[in-house]
Amino acid sequence: MRSGVHRKRLACVECTRRKVKCDKILPCRNCSRKGTACTRPRDRSSPVSSIAVIGRHEETFTSPTAGALDIIQRLESQVNQLEAALEDSRARETQQPTPTVRSTSTPRLPTTSSPTAVKTSTLDPENSIGEVEDAATILEFLAWGRRKDPTYHDAIIQNSKPDHSPGDVTVEDEVDYAHSPGYMPSSICQMLLPTQPKVLQLIKYHMDCLLWYHGALHATTFMKELVKFYDQYDGQIDSRGVDLQWIALLFAILTGSMTCAPRSVAQSWGFHGEEQETLSKRWLKATTTCLQRAEYMAYHSIYSVQAIATLTISAHMLGYSNGLSVLLASAVRIAQGLGLHEMKEDQEATQTAENILSREIGRRVWCQLCIQDWFSIPFTESYLLHQGFTTSKPQNSDDDMNPLPEHTPTVTSYSRLFYDIAALMPNLQDAITTSNTPYTKYEQVLKYDRKMRTLATKHLPYYLQNVPLDPGWPCYVPWARRSLAISSAHKVIMIHRKFLSASFSNPMFELTRKTCVAASRTIIKEQMEAVRDGGPVLWIHQAFSVTASIILCLDLFHQSGPERESSEHRRLINGGIEILSQCQSDMIAKRGVSLLKAMLADDQCKTSERRLTVEMHGRRDIHNDMPGAQRSNFLSIPAIIRNFYQQDHAPLVGKPRRTSETSEVGRWPELMRDDPVATPGVDFLASLGLDCVGGLDEILNMATDYMN
């Protein structure tokens, strides 16, 4: 090569002038979007002079090659879709006021410091196989209002500004209590407390119908403390001697009862539908406020740990999943500070009855913390509690601490079983981490799958087996059976989660695909039955149904089998959506409906495209002939996320948002900070809950970056 020859500048003149990244294709994406001429300078040695004399020294794109024509057609198709979406948005804006509110029911897509900060290569169809990586967990986290992003810290550094994960649902007060004369948090808590008879009704429902699920309390002990609260302190929260951490536990129990009670039961107590939803959220807020006012992280008490453990039954449904995860982490440290992890049974031989009861309560709370921590491992890929502690499972005993046979149902029986199932998760995580190849990792998954099935079938207590119900058993036995069926199926999915996404394209993991699809069908069918049994509404019914429906949707996207199986998938998914749509106060159900509808819309769009391809090419097996990696391109995660946000935000168009002046004033008690106010002037993007971006193609970029 001669030394006088210089390499041509590939970036176009316009991108060079604007100092933005060019994709080096004529015409480039930036110029196509802005409608400007895309030209390339001839002489690399003087870019400034080339820009100055565009009319004389430029190389104009004239004759595209076959590859370029294909790119142009693809870009034109994307532009047409984006323009159609933009026209729909503008049509909605002409009918309704400009939206300035971001929905609190869904997480916010992360923004970047500039449009060029997002990699443009993420829209390349050749890279779309990466979009399916861990797709089930990504989409499930959207429904939970949480974020699955291992490189989150790196994203914050790249953006060079603070960011945060999708937030919980905020509760805003209609009255500005915080700036009212004589404002005291305890006075607001007192206003939220119902009359004593209604409190007793709610507490009794919790002890009879919900305590079996979390087992973090001793019913007799708490009822004695409740009687003392009303007899000695006249039910006044601000009385001298009242422990605010115990008040937090009281509100946590009330929250669980009000949130989980069916609408008919709440009405029998005298609470109508709107009041039931309102009080559930207010009482959860009062729980966390009492903990904060009592400085629970400085002054450790068993009551705060019990309150947090009790919130696990209601916080997810109320849209407080993020906050609950933080509370649980603090509860673990408080419990360790109280020594709940070092209680040996041989030390109780010389203990008094009161001390034995206290230690048993500690074991129950510690058991629930272990279950919550270990069941989060497939999502977080880490855990706080290693199995080196000495505290054993709680006893299977009555309220007087008399030991009972293993097959006798008690409030601790369900927790004891799930403790054993949850203990598999840290062992599985360690086994996968120490394995060095996909083959040996998958061997561990199959190994723990067998262990899980053994626990859920052969080691079940008699009352949880498929036997006739004994009239002498507690009322919660049939609900516990259904909960076990749903939860066990979900735990099988959790064990296989590491290979779930790969199973849709790699036949080596076909067993995982079949197992998870079968478990998903079981979950949805059991949830349909749970709606009719009149029992409490447990958060797992909706959350795990969303998970199951997502898996069926993913299987539907990658399916090449008979149409009959596809129809069965759609029937179950639509049935699940119908049930979830009835859960008006459950935030996971609300997000799940929007997400599932977005996935079905994407599937319908892809089906229409395939039919059009068949009509054009006369081939009905064109999709089946594609290898797994290419078939996965039919799954567009960014499009699903975009449709999810469009569906979720559509009902909120026109709802006024509090400005920064008003939102910071009326926030009693201070619990969750407001989200940043959306930048005005970008009307269409504001309806999607985004701040300032350059266009719809940036939305797709950010959606893809959100997963990567």
Residue pairs with C-beta under 8 A, 6 or more apart in sequence:
6 44
6 45
7 44
8 40
8 42
8 44
9 16
9 40
9 41
9 44
9 47
9 50
10 22
10 24
10 40
11 22
11 24
11 40
12 22
12 24
12 26
12 27
12 28
12 31
12 38
12 39
12 40
13 39
13 40
13 41
13 50
13 51
13 54
13 58
14 28
14 30
14 31
14 36
14 37
14 38
14 39
15 21
15 22
15 28
15 30
15 31
16 22
16 41
16 47
16 51
17 51
18 30
20 30
20 116
21 116
21 120
22 28
22 30
23 29
23 30
23 120
25 68
25 71
26 38
26 40
26 61
26 68
27 38
27 61
28 38
29 75
29 120
29 697
31 37
31 38
32 38
32 75
32 79
33 79
33 695
33 697
37 60
38 61
39 54
39 58
39 59
39 60
39 61
40 58
40 59
40 61
41 47
41 50
41 51
41 57
41 58
41 59
42 50
42 57
42 58
42 59
43 49
43 50
43 57
49 57
50 57
50 58
64 72
74 125
78 697
82 695
82 696
82 697
85 646
85 696
86 684
86 696
89 683
89 684
89 687
90 684
92 650
92 653
92 687
93 683
93 684
93 687
96 653
96 654
97 653
97 654
98 683
98 686
99 649
99 652
99 653
99 654
99 655
99 683
99 686
99 687
100 656
100 657
100 677
100 678
100 680
100 686
101 652
101 655
101 656
101 657
101 678
102 108
102 649
102 657
102 675
102 678
102 686
102 689
103 648
103 649
103 652
103 689
104 167
104 169
104 170
104 319
104 675
105 145
105 169
105 319
105 587
105 590
105 591
105 648
106 142
106 145
106 166
106 591
106 594
106 644
106 645
106 648
106 649
106 689
107 142
107 145
107 146
107 147
107 165
107 166
107 167
108 166
108 167
108 675
108 689
108 690
109 641
109 645
109 688
109 689
109 690
109 699
109 702
109 703
109 706
110 155
110 159
110 163
110 702
110 705
110 706
111 159
111 163
111 690
111 691
111 692
111 693
111 702
112 118
112 158
112 159
112 693
112 702
112 705
113 158
113 159
113 160
113 161
115 693
115 694
115 695
115 698
117 158
117 159
118 698
118 701
118 702
118 705
119 701
119 705
120 701
121 127
122 701
122 704
122 705
122 708
123 638
123 697
123 700
123 701
123 704
125 633
128 632
128 633
128 635
128 636
129 505
129 629
129 632
129 633
130 708
131 635
131 636
131 637
131 638
131 704
131 707
132 501
132 504
132 505
132 632
132 635
132 637
133 501
133 707
134 148
134 501
134 707
135 501
135 554
135 635
135 637
135 707
136 497
136 500
136 501
136 547
136 550
136 551
136 554
137 148
137 378
137 379
137 497
138 148
138 637
138 707
139 550
139 595
139 599
139 637
139 640
140 546
140 547
140 550
141 147
141 148
141 379
142 591
142 595
142 641
142 644
143 543
143 546
143 550
143 588
143 591
143 592
143 595
144 316
144 321
144 543
144 588
144 591
145 166
145 167
145 168
145 169
145 319
145 321
145 322
145 587
145 588
145 591
146 165
146 166
146 321
146 322
146 325
147 165
147 166
147 706
148 379
148 707
149 155
149 165
149 706
149 707
151 708
152 165
155 163
155 705
156 162
156 163
165 322
166 322
167 322
167 672
167 675
168 319
168 320
168 321
168 322
168 323
168 672
169 281
169 318
169 319
169 320
169 587
170 671
170 672
170 674
170 675
171 281
171 282
171 285
171 671
172 658
172 663
172 666
172 667
173 666
173 667
173 668
175 666
176 665
176 666
177 183
177 188
177 666
177 668
178 665
178 666
178 667
178 668
178 669
178 670
179 665
179 666
183 668
184 238
185 289
185 290
185 293
185 668
185 669
186 237
186 238
186 244
186 293
187 238
188 286
188 668
188 669
189 237
189 247
189 251
189 286
189 289
189 290
190 236
190 237
190 238
192 251
192 279
192 282
192 283
192 286
193 199
193 235
193 237
194 202
194 254
196 230
196 235
198 269
198 270
199 226
199 250
199 254
200 226
201 269
202 253
202 254
202 257
202 258
202 269
203 222
203 223
203 226
203 253
203 254
203 257
205 257
205 261
205 265
206 253
206 254
206 256
206 257
207 217
207 219
207 222
207 223
208 474
208 475
208 476
209 260
209 475
209 476
209 479
209 535
209 536
210 256
210 257
210 260
210 313
210 536
211 217
211 219
211 411
212 409
212 411
212 413
212 414
212 474
212 476
212 480
213 313
213 414
213 480
213 483
213 538
214 309
214 310
214 312
214 313
214 368
214 415
215 364
215 367
215 368
215 394
215 411
215 412
215 414
215 415
216 306
216 309
216 310
216 364
216 365
216 368
217 253
217 306
217 310
217 361
217 364
218 357
218 360
218 361
218 364
218 399
219 399
219 411
220 399
220 400
221 357
221 361
222 249
222 253
225 246
226 250
229 235
229 242
229 246
229 250
232 241
233 239
233 241
233 242
236 242
237 244
237 247
243 294
243 301
243 303
244 290
244 291
244 293
244 294
245 290
245 291
245 294
245 296
245 299
245 301
245 303
245 304
245 307
246 303
247 290
248 286
248 287
248 288
248 290
248 291
248 294
248 296
248 303
248 304
248 307
249 303
249 304
249 306
249 307
249 310
251 283
251 284
251 286
251 287
251 290
251 307
252 283
252 284
252 287
252 306
252 307
252 308
252 310
252 311
252 314
253 310
254 279
254 283
255 280
255 283
255 284
255 287
255 311
255 314
255 318
256 310
256 311
256 313
256 314
258 266
258 271
258 276
258 279
258 280
258 283
259 280
259 313
259 314
259 317
259 318
259 537
259 585
260 313
260 314
260 317
260 536
260 537
260 538
261 269
261 276
261 536
261 537
262 534
262 535
262 536
262 537
263 273
263 276
266 272
266 273
266 276
267 273
271 279
273 584
276 585
277 584
277 585
280 314
280 318
280 585
281 318
284 311
284 314
284 315
284 318
284 320
285 669
285 671
286 669
287 307
287 311
288 323
288 327
288 669
288 671
289 669
289 670
289 671
291 304
291 307
291 308
292 669
292 670
292 671
293 669
294 301
294 304
296 304
296 330
296 334
297 330
297 334
300 334
300 337
300 338
301 334
301 338
302 338
302 340
302 358
302 361
302 362
302 365
304 331
304 334
305 331
305 334
305 335
305 338
305 340
305 365
305 369
306 361
306 365
308 324
308 327
308 328
308 330
308 331
309 331
309 365
309 368
309 369
309 372
311 320
311 324
311 327
312 324
312 328
312 368
312 372
313 538
313 539
314 539
315 321
315 323
315 324
316 324
316 539
316 543
316 587
316 588
317 537
317 539
317 542
317 583
317 585
317 586
317 587
317 588
317 589
318 585
318 587
319 587
319 588
321 588
323 671
323 672
325 376
328 369
328 372
328 373
329 384
331 369
332 369
332 373
332 384
332 385
335 341
335 362
335 365
335 366
335 369
338 362
340 362
340 363
340 365
340 366
340 391
341 366
341 385
341 389
341 390
341 391
342 389
342 390
342 391
343 359
343 362
343 363
343 366
343 390
343 391
343 392
344 390
344 391
345 392
348 355
348 356
348 359
351 359
353 401
356 401
357 401
360 394
360 395
360 397
360 401
362 391
363 391
363 392
363 393
363 394
363 395
364 394
364 412
364 415
366 389
366 391
367 393
367 394
367 412
367 415
367 416
367 419
368 415
369 385
370 385
370 419
370 422
370 423
371 415
371 418
371 419
371 422
373 383
373 384
373 385
374 383
374 385
374 422
374 423
374 425
374 426
375 422
375 425
375 491
375 494
376 383
377 383
377 425
377 426
377 428
377 429
378 425
378 494
378 495
378 497
378 498
381 429
382 429
383 425
383 426
383 429
385 426
386 426
387 423
387 426
393 415
393 416
393 419
394 412
394 415
394 416
395 401
395 403
395 412
396 403
396 404
396 405
396 406
396 408
396 410
396 412
396 413
396 416
397 403
397 404
397 410
397 412
398 404
398 410
404 410
406 461
407 461
407 462
407 463
408 463
409 461
409 463
409 473
409 474
409 476
409 477
409 480
413 461
413 463
413 464
414 480
414 483
414 484
417 455
417 459
417 460
417 461
417 464
417 484
418 487
420 455
420 459
421 452
421 455
421 456
421 488
421 491
424 448
424 451
424 452
424 455
424 495
425 494
427 448
428 444
428 445
428 448
428 495
431 444
431 447
431 448
432 441
432 444
432 445
432 498
435 441
435 443
435 444
441 498
441 499
442 499
442 508
442 509
445 495
445 496
445 498
445 499
445 512
446 511
448 495
449 492
449 495
449 496
449 515
452 488
452 491
452 492
452 495
453 492
456 484
456 488
456 491
460 484
463 470
463 473
463 477
463 480
464 477
464 480
464 481
464 484
469 477
469 478
476 535
478 533
478 535
479 530
479 533
479 535
479 536
479 538
482 526
482 529
482 530
482 533
482 535
483 538
483 540
485 522
485 526
486 522
486 523
486 526
486 527
486 530
486 540
486 541
486 544
487 540
487 544
489 519
489 520
489 522
489 523
489 526
489 544
489 548
490 519
490 523
490 540
490 544
490 547
490 548
492 515
492 516
492 519
493 500
493 515
493 516
493 519
493 520
493 547
493 548
493 551
496 503
496 512
496 515
496 516
499 509
499 512
500 512
500 513
500 516
500 551
501 554
502 509
502 512
503 509
503 510
503 511
503 512
503 513
503 516
504 513
504 554
504 555
504 557
504 558
504 628
504 632
505 558
505 628
505 629
505 631
505 632
506 628
507 628
513 555
516 551
517 551
517 552
517 555
519 548
520 547
520 548
520 549
520 551
520 552
520 572
521 548
521 552
521 572
523 544
523 545
523 547
523 548
524 545
524 548
524 549
524 552
524 572
524 573
524 575
524 576
525 572
527 541
527 542
527 544
527 545
527 576
527 579
528 575
528 579
530 538
530 541
531 579
531 582
537 583
537 586
539 586
539 588
542 580
542 583
542 586
542 588
542 589
542 592
543 588
543 592
545 576
545 579
545 580
545 592
546 576
546 580
546 588
546 589
546 591
546 592
546 595
546 596
548 576
549 572
549 573
549 576
549 577
549 592
549 596
550 595
550 596
550 599
552 569
552 572
552 573
553 569
553 573
553 596
553 599
553 600
553 603
554 635
555 569
556 566
556 569
556 570
556 573
556 603
557 603
557 606
557 634
557 635
558 628
558 631
558 632
558 634
558 635
559 565
559 566
559 569
560 623
560 624
560 631
570 600
573 596
573 600
574 600
576 596
577 593
577 596
577 597
580 586
580 589
580 590
580 592
580 593
580 596
581 589
581 593
583 589
583 590
584 590
590 648
591 648
594 644
594 647
594 648
595 640
595 644
597 643
597 647
598 640
598 641
598 642
598 643
598 644
598 646
598 647
599 640
601 643
602 635
602 636
602 639
602 640
602 643
605 639
606 634
606 636
610 622
610 623
610 634
613 619
613 622
614 620
614 622
623 631
623 634
637 703
637 704
637 707
638 699
638 700
638 701
638 703
638 704
639 700
641 703
641 706
642 688
642 699
642 700
642 703
645 688
645 689
646 687
646 688
649 687
649 688
649 689
650 687
653 687
657 677
657 678
658 674
659 677
660 674
660 677
663 674
664 674
667 674
676 691
678 686
678 689
678 690
678 691
679 686
679 691
679 692
680 686
682 690
682 692
682 693
685 691
685 692
685 693
685 699
688 699
690 699
690 702
693 699
693 702
